[in-house]
Amino acid sequence: MKTPIVIHKERCNLCGGAPACVPACPQQILTTDGRRIVLTHTNRCPEGCTICVDVCDSHVFSLVEEVHNGLGVVPAERINGPARLHHVSYLRDEEQGRDEMSRRFSALCDRLGIPDSQRTQGETRAHAWGTVPGHTDTALQLTWELHTEYYFVRAILAHDEGSSKHDQMPDEKLVEVVVPHLQAFGRPPLLTCLDILVADRPLGGDEVCDWIVCRNRFGARVLGGDLAVYTNYEPVSGRERYVLCGTPEAIRRHGAFAAANICQIENYYHLLMIPRTEVRDVVQEAYRMEKALGQRIRAITAAIAKSEPAQMEEWLKDLTVDLSRVVGWSARFNHVLSASFPYGEMVRGGFAEWKETPVEGFSLLSPIIIERVTSVVEEYRAFSARLDRLENEVSDLVAILRTRAEMNMESQNTQLLQNLDARSAIQLRLQEMAEGLSVIVISYYLTGLAGYVFKALEKQRIIDNATIPTAVFIPVAVATAFYIAHRGVSKLRKKASRISSHPPAG
């Protein structure tokens, strides 16, 4: 039944305008006041504000409609007497969206001959009602529901209230008419497959064992004791079986809820258990890696002080491969492990809803399942902590080796710089020697040139002897050569200084 909501629009106290999108009052506030929703303009959020939006009036009210979308739209399942229920759940992948699921449900109804007028469909849930094909006296209810991790389709078969067989359990052959269509609804992998037999009278232990194999006997009275749930937790051909029984009044009031709760517990229990085998395989790989890592740490610790760069590079290569594997495991199981904790809480919450009381000759339903859930959740928690610890250990060892490699590189760079300094000093000495030799060479050539001049003057009888002027010119030649060499070296040094202080771009 829909709850009426009164929309009351108040005038803006700031501008006096009606509540609408106007530049003077761009912000609209949606608040709740009892059973009213009040839309006003304001520059700040008042106390009790639930939604603040900057969109126009119609968008605000469409938000209210979206919040209440689906409430009371899809009818609830009903169980009014003896019935058989078959529930099939499948894991959902990214490609399976709402539209595809909706089309599949419509196709399922078409195959079972349920007309459009007897279908009600929401965004994530749908319900249809009709009769089992070829058996007009047997009512059929179909329910489809879409969840984040899985989706399910469920069928409830019961004889019509006006039928003479209304107080009888539908024959199992009728279920087999519907089951192939239900199992064709989804795409593997299959999550759960349940058969629930509903009796509108209390059953004794022997009667329960006539319906399900009682090698394992689990059962409890639930929901105040008027209902009882029994199972053996032993799948047969992939299908688990439950018996739900109680007084006619209890079945009418709580039978559909109890059956849905069984399905929910099974779904989340299986979601929790499915990754267990894969996790245990990775645990073995992680154990082998930890063992090898311990040996490697001892070897590295013993040899790192005298290790060569090539050896450290090999260590880093191996450790980087190990680190990438651990990071891959963490990424692969992060979603699974983080979701396992709320799955465990959903299982515990489902049993808590029942408020079980014991039945003589049967073990309670919840202890064995909750014990397994607790142990698996702790196993996943320990596995997650183990991956984190292993990742930290490998990362720390990689960091140590990289630090050591950087220190070695810095030491090599320092030694290289020292060698460069020594070579530079030697080159400087050679350069100074070359400068001295260049002065001598230039002086020699200048003196030689001057000697030719003086000999020419002697031949022209301008001077008597060329030897004395040539000897006198030698100091002048030396001074001139020294000036030329010094001037050239000074220019080169100034140019090098400008280049070092203003390096070329790019």
Buried (B, 14 or more C-beta within 10 A) or exposed (E): EEEEEEEEEEEBEEEEEEBBBEEEBEBBBBBEEEEEBBBBBBEEEEEEBEBBEEEEBEEBBEEBEEEEEEEEBBEEBBBBBBBBBBBBBBBBEEEBEEEEBBEBBBEBBEBBEBEEEBBEBBBBBBBBBBBBBEBEBBBBBBBBBBBEBBBBBBBBBBBBEEBEBBEEBBBEEBBEBBBEBBBBBBBEEBBBBBBBBBBBEBBEBEBBBEBBEBEEBBBBBBBEBBBBBBBBBEEEEEBBBBBBBBEBEBBBBBBBBBBBBBBBBBBBBBBBBBBBEEBEEBBEEBEEBBEEBEEBBEEBEEEBEEBEEEBBEEBBEEBEEBBEBBBEBBEBBEEBBEBBEEBBBBBBBBBEBBEBEEBEEBBBBBEEBBEBBEEBBEBBEEBBEBBEEBBEBBBEBBEBBEEBBEEBEEEEEEEEEEEEEEEEEEEEEEEEEEBEEBBEEBBBEBBEEBBEEBBEBBEEEEBEEBEEBBEEBBEEBBEBBBEBBEEEBEEEEEEEEEEEEEEEEE
